[in-house]
């Protein structure tokens, strides 16, 4: 078990209810932030959570299955978990939190960019939590997408309430902040800067500035596919994921060709942003 006395989390997924990443978190997330290069010994015992939590439309994302496999490979050694994630599937996040909590050796969490929503819960599983001075934690109530009439949605709201309580218990165990105060912080969606996270005991210390790097790299070390870049740029422009995919499906020889011919990232993103501005102007929206 973990060195800290942290509560376990009950994961009870409900059919027809999907937890997802919030648009605001996506807008504030820089996916190019990652850990500065470490030696091979450190990398062998490091888990990188540098993506959306849960599997996304493109088959990417951080899942509890992948974290479980990484922990089995590391064995009973100390582990470092690097996080830069906008959150995502809250229930997948709880499952990852549980797996890290149950690791038999020390877990050090390093928040390199943001640890939002589900990712903030994962971060709390560390025996030691370090955060970049420019980093952020974001905590809020469980955020889901659901469909149904008013009776079904009331039922979903009642079903969600214990999950918000579980988050409060997890944050309280680390910080010592009163449950009612934490509940209010979740209600209003609270962004906590690096220094403030240390002051409030969400984190133990600030990371040195040379521990964080920024470049065109995702958690696998490969360049992010053009389709996923499109998703991110569209989200930052306020376009929903379904609308973004309709736009992407209509592109002929645009983003995909740019990626195929090795066009620089900036050029790909500029083309996508230009397309979005044109589409929004056609509908009378502001770019």
ChimeraX attribute file (.defattr): number of C-alpha atoms within 10 A of each C-alpha:
attribute: neighborCount
match mode: 1-to-1
recipient: residues
	/A:1	13
	/A:2	16
	/A:3	15
	/A:4	15
	/A:5	12
	/A:6	21
	/A:7	17
	/A:8	17
	/A:9	19
	/A:10	13
	/A:11	14
	/A:12	11
	/A:13	12
	/A:14	12
	/A:15	7
	/A:16	10
	/A:17	12
	/A:18	16
	/A:19	21
	/A:20	21
	/A:21	22
	/A:22	16
	/A:23	18
	/A:24	13
	/A:25	21
	/A:26	22
	/A:27	16
	/A:28	14
	/A:29	22
	/A:30	19
	/A:31	24
	/A:32	19
	/A:33	22
	/A:34	26
	/A:35	21
	/A:36	12
	/A:37	12
	/A:38	11
	/A:39	7
	/A:40	9
	/A:41	8
	/A:42	13
	/A:43	13
	/A:44	14
	/A:45	17
	/A:46	21
	/A:47	20
	/A:48	22
	/A:49	24
	/A:50	31
	/A:51	25
	/A:52	24
	/A:53	30
	/A:54	25
	/A:55	16
	/A:56	16
	/A:57	11
	/A:58	9
	/A:59	8
	/A:60	13
	/A:61	19
	/A:62	25
	/A:63	20
	/A:64	21
	/A:65	13
	/A:66	13
	/A:67	19
	/A:68	16
	/A:69	11
	/A:70	17
	/A:71	19
	/A:72	11
	/A:73	12
	/A:74	15
	/A:75	14
	/A:76	12
	/A:77	14
	/A:78	16
	/A:79	25
	/A:80	21
	/A:81	21
	/A:82	24
	/A:83	28
	/A:84	30
	/A:85	32
	/A:86	30
	/A:87	33
	/A:88	29
	/A:89	25
	/A:90	27
	/A:91	24
	/A:92	24
	/A:93	26
	/A:94	25
	/A:95	22
	/A:96	28
	/A:97	25
	/A:98	21
	/A:99	19
	/A:100	28
	/A:101	26
	/A:102	16
	/A:103	22
	/A:104	15
	/A:105	17
	/A:106	20
	/A:107	25
	/A:108	20
	/A:109	26
	/A:110	28
	/A:111	33
	/A:112	29
	/A:113	31
	/A:114	31
	/A:115	31
	/A:116	33
	/A:117	32
	/A:118	33
	/A:119	32
	/A:120	27
	/A:121	25
	/A:122	29
	/A:123	31
	/A:124	24
	/A:125	31
	/A:126	26
	/A:127	21
	/A:128	18
	/A:129	24
	/A:130	24
	/A:131	30
	/A:132	23
	/A:133	20
	/A:134	16
	/A:135	21
	/A:136	26
	/A:137	27
	/A:138	22
	/A:139	27
	/A:140	22
	/A:141	23
	/A:142	22
	/A:143	18
	/A:144	17
	/A:145	10
	/A:146	14
	/A:147	11
	/A:148	11
	/A:149	7
	/A:150	9
	/A:151	9
	/A:152	11
	/A:153	13
	/A:154	12
	/A:155	11
	/A:156	18
	/A:157	14
	/A:158	10
	/A:159	12
	/A:160	16
	/A:161	12
	/A:162	13
	/A:163	20
	/A:164	17
	/A:165	16
	/A:166	17
	/A:167	27
	/A:168	25
	/A:169	22
	/A:170	21
	/A:171	25
	/A:172	20
	/A:173	18
	/A:174	21
	/A:175	19
	/A:176	14
	/A:177	16
	/A:178	13
	/A:179	16
	/A:180	10
	/A:181	12
	/A:182	21
	/A:183	19
	/A:184	14
	/A:185	17
	/A:186	20
	/A:187	14
	/A:188	11
	/A:189	14
	/A:190	18
	/A:191	20
	/A:192	19
	/A:193	18
	/A:194	25
	/A:195	19
	/A:196	15
	/A:197	24
	/A:198	19
	/A:199	13
	/A:200	14
	/A:201	17
	/A:202	25
	/A:203	26
	/A:204	19
	/A:205	19
	/A:206	19
	/A:207	19
	/A:208	11
	/A:209	12
	/A:210	10
	/A:211	14
	/A:212	18
	/A:213	14
	/A:214	14
	/A:215	11
	/A:216	13
	/A:217	15
	/A:218	18
	/A:219	22
	/A:220	9
	/A:221	9
	/A:222	9
	/A:223	15
	/A:224	17
	/A:225	15
	/A:226	20
	/A:227	15
	/A:228	14
	/A:229	18
	/A:230	23
	/A:231	22
	/A:232	22
	/A:233	19
	/A:234	24
	/A:235	20
	/A:236	18
	/A:237	17
	/A:238	15
	/A:239	17
	/A:240	13
	/A:241	16
	/A:242	10
	/A:243	13
	/A:244	20
	/A:245	17
	/A:246	10
	/A:247	16
	/A:248	19
	/A:249	9
	/A:250	10
	/A:251	14
	/A:252	9
	/A:253	9
	/A:254	15
	/A:255	21
	/A:256	15
	/A:257	14
	/A:258	17
	/A:259	18
	/A:260	11
	/A:261	8
	/A:262	9
	/A:263	12
	/A:264	10
	/A:265	17
	/A:266	9
	/A:267	13
	/A:268	20
	/A:269	18
	/A:270	12
	/A:271	16
	/A:272	23
	/A:273	18
	/A:274	12
	/A:275	17
	/A:276	21
	/A:277	15
	/A:278	15
	/A:279	14
	/A:280	15
	/A:281	12
	/A:282	10
	/A:283	8
	/A:284	9
	/A:285	10
	/A:286	10
	/A:287	13
